[in-house]
Amino acid sequence: MNKTLLIIIAVIAVAGAAIGILYAMGLIWKSTTCRIDRDGTFFVVYYTVPPNETVFRHLLSSIQSYIASNTSGSLNITLSLCIKRFSELDSNTKSIFSSYKVFPIMGIYTSKDLSAAKASSQLFDVSGKYYIIKENVTLGIYSYLDYYGVPILKEPKVFIETLREPEVNVNETPVIGSLNAKYYLIIYEDAWCPYCAKFYSDSMPMIESLVNNNTFAIVLKSLIIHPGVENIHRNITALYIATKNSTAVFSIMKKIYSYVNAGLEPSPENVTLLIKNLTGLDSFNISLSVVDKVITSDIQESQRFGIFGTPGFVIWNRESGRGLVVVGYASASDILDIVRTYLG
């Protein structure tokens, strides 16, 4: 985490109590007709899921304070909040945001030169009078708030919206269902994660029924959280690379999670035995470096979606090229409601 993000997080944390007070007093600004290209605007651009205005009013204050404190008070900016849907922007403004994959996008439109603020180059991408908060910083702020239970969006089950397509490489990644399914449910999981286990027992049966009718495909990826679980993921990844047997991997994960639901953490040796009993294989002619490269790629991809805990999900609409990120346990009905409401 870079120094700029740590500074902003510190500002957010210090001012944290204000968000509840403002909300209780009814002083939170409510969005009306506004323009993001008006001098002195803190803009929030969302794609489909409207943002939680309370949170962004709080962030506005935090960033104002950050700029003032990092210019020794010489640059005081009074900002107004403007929330806009991406589709409402004109074509020239859309082009400015065309490379951004994480929504909501946020930043400042101002005629003032913000470069005087310390570390501003680490905080903002600059396009004319648009000072757009960098994607990695945005994700860091959102992840910090989500960790403390502060929803970024009005749909609290959704973490962020993304236009970044998850990689689905069938040579490395198990896919259960048809690659032509409309929706991909990408699951970033840890074999010892109790909430992953709960998802498999409570939610997976309904999702599987949608796999069978080609509405969904399930994509399994590793996100190692628990120390000691690495070799389990290595064995499962090696199994898939060697056999390309998604069904076997899926069956093994179900069995592992049945143990976790019973309060047990299966050892790497237990999983090796599971694999042998199911497939007849107890070793694979796959190098450790190849296996670790796949697992590392999964982890890095999860972080690009702001997923730092398990289970994490990207629900991807393959036809429209957009997705929603969910962090933490979700019921099947949660996922289907989200899809119906926001992904079409």
C-alpha positions in Angstrom: 0.0 0.0 0.0 1.6 3.3 -1.0 2.2 6.3 1.2 -0.6 8.4 -0.4 -3.2 5.8 0.3 -2.1 5.5 3.9 -2.5 9.2 4.3 -6.0 9.3 2.8 -7.0 6.3 4.9 -5.8 8.1 8.0 -7.9 11.1 7.1 -10.9 8.9 6.5 -10.4 7.1 9.8 -10.0 10.3 11.9 -13.2 11.8 10.4 -15.1 8.6 10.5 -17.6 9.5 13.2 -18.8 12.5 11.1 -20.5 10.3 8.6 -23.0 9.0 11.1 -23.6 12.4 12.6 -24.3 14.1 9.3 -26.6 11.3 8.3 -28.5 11.5 11.5 -28.9 15.3 11.3 -30.1 15.1 7.7 -27.3 17.2 6.5 -26.0 14.8 3.8 -26.1 16.5 0.4 -28.6 14.8 -2.0 -27.8 14.7 -5.6 -29.8 16.8 -8.0 -29.1 17.9 -11.5 -25.5 18.7 -11.7 -22.5 18.9 -14.0 -19.2 17.2 -13.3 -17.3 19.8 -15.3 -18.2 22.7 -13.0 -15.2 24.3 -11.2 -14.9 23.0 -7.7 -16.8 19.7 -8.2 -16.1 16.4 -6.5 -17.5 14.1 -9.1 -18.6 10.4 -8.7 -19.3 8.6 -12.0 -21.1 5.2 -11.6 -22.0 2.7 -14.3 -25.2 0.9 -13.3 -25.4 0.6 -9.5 -25.9 4.0 -7.8 -23.4 5.0 -5.1 -24.0 5.5 -1.4 -24.2 9.3 -1.3 -23.4 9.4 2.4 -20.0 7.7 1.9 -19.0 10.0 -1.0 -20.0 13.2 0.9 -17.6 11.9 3.7 -14.9 11.2 1.1 -15.3 14.7 -0.3 -14.6 16.2 3.1 -11.6 13.9 3.6 -10.0 14.8 0.3 -10.6 18.5 0.9 -8.8 18.2 4.2 -6.0 16.2 2.6 -5.4 18.9 0.0 -5.4 21.7 2.6 -3.1 19.9 5.0 -0.6 18.9 2.3 -0.3 22.4 1.0 0.1 23.9 4.5 -3.3 25.6 4.0 -2.3 27.5 0.9 -4.7 25.5 -1.3 -8.2 25.4 0.2 -10.9 24.1 -2.1 -14.6 24.1 -1.4 -16.1 21.2 -3.3 -19.7 20.4 -4.2 -20.7 16.8 -4.9 -22.0 15.7 -8.3 -23.0 12.1 -8.9 -23.6 11.1 -12.6 -24.3 7.9 -14.4 -21.7 7.1 -17.1 -24.4 6.9 -19.8 -25.4 10.5 -19.0 -22.0 12.0 -19.9 -21.3 13.5 -23.3 -19.0 11.6 -25.7 -16.0 13.8 -25.0 -16.2 13.3 -21.2 -16.8 9.6 -21.7 -13.6 9.4 -23.7 -11.7 10.8 -20.7 -12.9 7.9 -18.5 -12.7 5.3 -21.2 -9.6 3.5 -19.8 -11.1 3.1 -16.3 -12.4 -0.3 -15.3 -13.5 0.3 -11.7 -16.8 2.1 -10.9 -17.6 4.4 -9.3 -14.9 6.6 -10.6 -14.2 9.7 -8.4 -12.2 12.8 -8.7 -12.1 16.6 -8.8 -12.8 19.1 -11.5 -11.0 22.3 -10.8 -9.2 25.2 -12.4 -6.7 25.2 -9.5 -3.3 23.4 -9.8 -3.4 20.6 -7.4 0.2 19.6 -8.1 1.3 21.6 -5.1 -0.3 19.0 -2.8 2.3 16.5 -1.6 2.2 13.2 -3.5 -0.6 14.4 -5.8 1.0 12.6 -8.7 0.5 9.3 -6.8 -3.1 10.2 -6.0 -4.5 11.7 -9.3 -4.4 11.1 -13.0 -4.7 14.5 -14.7 -6.7 15.3 -17.8 -7.1 19.0 -18.3 -9.1 20.2 -15.3 -10.0 16.7 -14.3 -8.1 15.2 -11.4 -9.2 11.6 -11.4 -8.3 9.5 -8.4 -6.1 6.6 -9.6 -7.7 3.2 -9.8 -5.3 1.5 -7.4 -6.0 4.2 -4.8 -9.7 4.1 -5.4 -9.7 0.3 -4.9 -7.6 0.7 -1.7 -10.1 3.3 -0.3 -13.1 1.2 -1.2 -11.5 -2.0 0.2 -10.7 -0.2 3.5 -14.3 1.0 3.9 -15.7 -2.3 2.9 -13.6 -4.0 5.5 -15.2 -1.8 8.2 -18.7 -2.6 6.8 -19.3 0.7 5.0 -21.1 0.0 1.7 -19.8 2.0 -1.3 -23.0 1.4 -3.3 -26.7 1.7 -2.6 -26.9 -2.0 -3.2 -24.9 -3.1 -0.2 -24.3 -6.7 -1.4 -22.3 -5.3 -4.4 -18.8 -4.0 -3.7 -18.0 -2.4 -7.0 -18.9 -2.6 -10.7 -16.1 -3.4 -13.2 -15.5 -3.4 -16.9 -12.3 -5.5 -16.4 -12.9 -8.9 -17.9 -11.6 -11.8 -15.7 -9.2 -14.1 -17.4 -10.7 -17.5 -18.2 -8.0 -19.8 -19.5 -9.3 -23.3 -19.7 -5.7 -24.7 -19.8 -5.2 -23.4 -16.2 -8.6 -22.7 -14.7 -11.5 -25.1 -14.0 -14.7 -24.1 -15.7 -17.9 -25.9 -14.7 -20.5 -25.4 -17.4 -20.5 -24.0 -20.9 -18.0 -21.3 -22.0 -21.0 -19.9 -24.0 -23.1 -19.3 -20.8 -24.3 -15.7 -20.5 -22.9 -15.3 -17.0 -19.7 -16.4 -15.4 -19.5 -16.7 -11.7 -15.8 -16.4 -10.9 -15.1 -17.6 -7.3 -11.9 -16.7 -5.5 -11.7 -19.2 -2.7 -9.5 -20.6 0.1 -9.9 -24.3 0.9 -10.0 -23.6 4.6 -12.5 -20.7 4.4 -15.6 -21.4 6.4 -17.7 -18.9 4.4 -16.6 -20.6 1.2 -17.8 -23.8 2.7 -21.1 -22.2 3.7 -21.5 -20.9 0.1 -20.9 -24.4 -1.3 -23.5 -26.0 1.1 -26.2 -23.3 1.0 -25.9 -21.6 -2.3 -24.1 -23.8 -4.8 -27.0 -26.2 -5.4 -29.2 -23.5 -6.9 -26.3 -22.1 -8.9 -25.5 -25.5 -10.3 -29.1 -25.8 -11.6 -28.4 -22.7 -13.6 -25.2 -24.2 -14.9 -27.2 -27.2 -16.1 -29.4 -24.9 -18.3 -26.4 -23.0 -19.6 -27.3 -19.7 -17.9 -24.2 -19.7 -15.6 -20.7 -21.1 -15.8 -18.7 -21.4 -12.6 -15.0 -20.5 -12.7 -12.8 -21.6 -9.7 -9.7 -19.6 -8.7 -7.4 -19.6 -5.7 -7.1 -16.8 -3.2 -4.9 -18.1 -0.3 -5.8 -16.5 3.0 -5.0 -19.1 5.6 -1.3 -19.9 6.2 -0.8 -23.6 5.6 -3.4 -24.1 2.9 -0.9 -23.4 0.1 -0.1 -27.1 -0.7 -3.8 -28.0 -0.9 -4.2 -25.4 -3.6 -1.0 -26.6 -5.3 -2.3 -30.2 -5.4 -5.7 -29.1 -6.8 -4.1 -26.8 -9.4 -1.7 -29.5 -10.5 -4.6 -31.9 -10.8 -6.4 -29.6 -13.1 -3.4 -28.7 -15.3 -2.6 -32.3 -15.7 -6.1 -33.6 -16.4 -8.2 -30.6 -17.4 -10.9 -32.4 -15.4 -13.1 -29.6 -14.0 -15.7 -32.0 -12.6 -13.0 -33.7 -10.5 -11.8 -30.4 -9.1 -15.3 -29.3 -8.3 -16.1 -32.6 -6.6 -12.9 -32.4 -4.5 -13.7 -28.8 -3.4 -17.2 -29.9 -2.4 -15.7 -32.7 -0.3 -13.1 -30.4 1.3 -15.8 -27.9 2.2 -18.0 -30.6 3.7 -15.1 -31.2 6.2 -14.7 -27.5 6.8 -18.5 -27.2 7.6 -18.0 -30.0 10.1 -15.3 -27.9 11.9 -12.3 -29.7 10.3 -9.4 -28.4 8.2 -8.3 -31.2 5.9 -4.5 -31.4 5.6 -2.6 -31.5 2.3 -2.2 -35.3 2.9 -6.0 -35.7 3.3 -6.5 -33.9 0.0 -3.9 -35.9 -1.8 -5.8 -39.0 -0.6 -9.1 -37.5 -1.8 -7.6 -36.9 -5.2 -6.2 -40.4 -5.4 -9.5 -42.0 -4.4 -11.4 -40.0 -6.9 -9.0 -40.0 -9.9 -6.5 -42.8 -9.2 -3.7 -40.2 -9.3 -1.3 -39.4 -6.5 1.3 -37.4 -8.4 1.4 -35.1 -11.4 4.2 -34.4 -13.9 3.7 -30.6 -13.4 6.5 -28.4 -12.2 5.9 -26.4 -9.0 6.8 -23.2 -10.8 4.0 -23.7 -13.3 1.5 -24.4 -10.5 2.6 -21.4 -8.4 2.4 -19.1 -11.5 -1.3 -20.0 -11.9 -2.0 -19.5 -8.2 -0.1 -16.2 -8.1 -2.0 -15.0 -11.2 -5.3 -15.8 -9.5 -4.4 -13.8 -6.4 -3.1 -10.8 -8.4 -6.3 -10.8 -10.4 -8.5 -10.9 -7.3 -6.6 -7.9 -6.0 -7.3 -6.0 -9.2 -11.0 -6.4 -8.4 -10.4 -5.2 -4.8 -11.0 -8.7 -3.4 -8.8 -9.4 -0.4 -10.9 -11.9 1.5 -12.8 -15.1 0.7 -15.1 -15.9 -0.8 -14.9 -13.2 -3.4 -17.0 -13.2 -6.6 -17.0 -11.5 -9.9 -20.4 -12.0 -11.6 -19.6 -11.3 -15.3 -22.1 -10.8 -18.1 -20.2 -12.2 -21.0 -22.5 -10.6 -23.5 -22.4 -7.0 -22.2 -18.8 -7.1 -21.0 -19.4 -5.9 -17.5 -19.4 -7.4 -14.1 -20.2 -6.9 -10.4 -17.9 -7.7 -7.6 -19.2 -9.3 -4.4 -16.9 -9.8 -1.4 -17.9 -12.2 1.4 -20.6 -14.8 1.7 -23.6 -14.4 -0.7 -26.7 -16.5 -0.9 -27.9 -17.8 -4.3 -30.9 -15.5 -4.0 -28.5 -12.6 -3.4 -26.6 -13.4 -6.6 -29.7 -13.9 -8.7 -31.3 -10.7 -7.4 -28.1 -8.8 -8.3 -28.0 -10.3 -11.8 -31.7 -9.5 -12.5 -31.5 -6.0 -11.2 -28.2 -4.8 -12.5 -26.7 -7.2 -15.1 -29.7 -7.8 -17.3 
